[in-house]
Amino acid sequence: MSGVDCSRCDSPLEAGDLRCAVCGDVPEQLVPQVTSEGLEQTVLRCGQCGAATRYDARSESVRCSFCSGELKPEELTDPVEQTEAYLPFTVDRDGARAALRSWLGNLGFFRPSDLKSAARIEDLRPLWWAGWVFDAHARVSWTADSNAGAGRSNWAPHSGQTDLVFDDVLISASRGLSDKEAYTLSSSYSLTTATPELEAPPDDATLEAFDVQRSQARARITDGIRRAAASRLQEGHIPGSRFRNIHVRALLTGLDTRRMAFPAWVMAYRYEHKLFRVVISGQDAQVLMGKAPISWAKIMMIVAGVIVVGLVLGLVAVLFS
């Protein structure tokens, strides 16, 4: 915490808050930390997914890197958080393409047999998506059922309080990636590679802007702490070896957040006239998430086979009954 209180309502402020979370006032003590770029800037807003990307007069792109929606310029006059660190790309275009081909060829039986060979890459865009990385101290109160002390029953109730420390927890601030996509990619990044400046970005790379203030985002960070706490509590804090009905309340006693940009490749491929999207980590091509077609012919074949087997077994049962 910053040790600074809002001059209007006396609510405590964090060092990086650009407005008071309670009354919306801009704290005078913290204004010097906000650059002129942060006070007023132009971003390109996607009319389809809502993502905002940094405006660059040199860019000729009129389509969103996340979903290919139309981009329109938007003036922001409220204080907006600025990216503090950037993770570099370590996966190049060829590596991203190879990862997609490998993924398409290993999706299992229920995908089209020619998916790997017939799929055509329509678009491949490098971008940095926005996220918060936080360190926190929290007093966690919890209730849960576990097998400890259950006696003849399967479960017994337990509760308690404990102090937990969280380091380098990543929470998505992206509007272009789904929470599930961001969560999948988050395990692939090496935070130690972050630099304060963009270094040798790929051609046509775009940078997602932070268009949500941290005071507004604190609810998402608190939710992230609760999820992380629920996982940590099962590592020795809750007695027993099996758990259910874990409920957590967290009181923050310290919070430090960093605004970071995370590299990714967003790819669109076409199979039989339909487009599918895949997102690949910009630092580990083995970490990716996307959609792929299903072979309904194979599914119907399996269903028909099950029906035939069922009929045969039923007939055998009737004949020998």
Secondary structure in CASP SS format (residue, H / E / C, confidence):
PFRMAT SS
TARGET T0000
AUTHOR 0000-0000-0000
METHOD secondary structure of the structure
MODEL  1
M C 1.00
S C 1.00
G C 1.00
V E 1.00
D E 1.00
C C 1.00
S C 1.00
R C 1.00
C C 1.00
D C 1.00
S C 1.00
P E 1.00
L E 1.00
E C 1.00
A C 1.00
G C 1.00
D C 1.00
L C 1.00
R C 1.00
C C 1.00
A C 1.00
V C 1.00
C C 1.00
G C 1.00
D C 1.00
V C 1.00
P C 1.00
E H 1.00
Q H 1.00
L H 1.00
V H 1.00
P H 1.00
Q H 1.00
V C 1.00
T C 1.00
S H 1.00
E H 1.00
G H 1.00
L H 1.00
E C 1.00
Q E 1.00
T E 1.00
V E 1.00
L E 1.00
R E 1.00
C E 1.00
G C 1.00
Q C 1.00
C C 1.00
G C 1.00
A C 1.00
A E 1.00
T E 1.00
R E 1.00
Y C 1.00
D C 1.00
A C 1.00
R C 1.00
S C 1.00
E C 1.00
S C 1.00
V C 1.00
R E 1.00
C C 1.00
S C 1.00
F C 1.00
C C 1.00
S C 1.00
G C 1.00
E E 1.00
L E 1.00
K E 1.00
P E 1.00
E E 1.00
E E 1.00
L E 1.00
T C 1.00
D C 1.00
P C 1.00
V C 1.00
E C 1.00
Q C 1.00
T C 1.00
E C 1.00
A E 1.00
Y E 1.00
L C 1.00
P C 1.00
F C 1.00
T C 1.00
V C 1.00
D C 1.00
R H 1.00
D H 1.00
G H 1.00
A H 1.00
R H 1.00
A H 1.00
A H 1.00
L H 1.00
R H 1.00
S H 1.00
W H 1.00
L H 1.00
G C 1.00
N C 1.00
L C 1.00
G C 1.00
F C 1.00
F C 1.00
R C 1.00
P C 1.00
S C 1.00
D C 1.00
L H 1.00
K H 1.00
S H 1.00
A H 1.00
A C 1.00
R E 1.00
I E 1.00
E E 1.00
D E 1.00
L E 1.00
R E 1.00
P E 1.00
L E 1.00
W E 1.00
W E 1.00
A E 1.00
G E 1.00
W E 1.00
V E 1.00
F E 1.00
D E 1.00
A E 1.00
H E 1.00
A E 1.00
R E 1.00
V E 1.00
S E 1.00
W E 1.00
T E 1.00
A E 1.00
D E 1.00
S E 1.00
N C 1.00
A C 1.00
G C 1.00
A C 1.00
G C 1.00
R C 1.00
S C 1.00
N C 1.00
W C 1.00
A E 1.00
P E 1.00
H E 1.00
S E 1.00
G E 1.00
Q E 1.00
T E 1.00
D E 1.00
L E 1.00
V E 1.00
F E 1.00
D E 1.00
D E 1.00
V E 1.00
L E 1.00
I E 1.00
S E 1.00
A C 1.00
S C 1.00
R C 1.00
G C 1.00
L C 1.00
S C 1.00
D H 1.00
K H 1.00
E H 1.00
A H 1.00
Y H 1.00
T H 1.00
L H 1.00
S H 1.00
S C 1.00
S C 1.00
Y C 1.00
S C 1.00
L H 1.00
T H 1.00
T H 1.00
A C 1.00
T E 1.00
P C 1.00
E C 1.00
L C 1.00
E C 1.00
A C 1.00
P C 1.00
P C 1.00
D C 1.00
D C 1.00
A C 1.00
T E 1.00
L E 1.00
E E 1.00
A C 1.00
F C 1.00
D C 1.00
V C 1.00
Q C 1.00
R H 1.00
S H 1.00
Q H 1.00
A H 1.00
R H 1.00
A H 1.00
R H 1.00
I H 1.00
T H 1.00
D H 1.00
G H 1.00
I H 1.00
R H 1.00
R H 1.00
A H 1.00
A H 1.00
A H 1.00
S H 1.00
R H 1.00
L H 1.00
Q C 1.00
E C 1.00
G C 1.00
H C 1.00
I C 1.00
P C 1.00
G C 1.00
S C 1.00
R C 1.00
F E 1.00
R E 1.00
N E 1.00
I E 1.00
H E 1.00
V E 1.00
R E 1.00
A E 1.00
L E 1.00
L E 1.00
T E 1.00
G E 1.00
L E 1.00
D E 1.00
T E 1.00
R E 1.00
R E 1.00
M E 1.00
A E 1.00
F E 1.00
P E 1.00
A E 1.00
W E 1.00
V E 1.00
M E 1.00
A E 1.00
Y E 1.00
R E 1.00
Y E 1.00
E C 1.00
H C 1.00
K E 1.00
L E 1.00
F E 1.00
R E 1.00
V E 1.00
V E 1.00
I E 1.00
S E 1.00
G C 1.00
Q C 1.00
D C 1.00
A C 1.00
Q C 1.00
V C 1.00
L E 1.00
M E 1.00
G E 1.00
K C 1.00
A C 1.00
P C 1.00
I C 1.00
S C 1.00
W H 1.00
A H 1.00
K H 1.00
I H 1.00
M H 1.00
M H 1.00
I H 1.00
V H 1.00
A H 1.00
G H 1.00
V H 1.00
I H 1.00
V H 1.00
V H 1.00
G H 1.00
L H 1.00
V H 1.00
L H 1.00
G H 1.00
L H 1.00
V H 1.00
A H 1.00
V H 1.00
L H 1.00
F C 1.00
S C 1.00
END
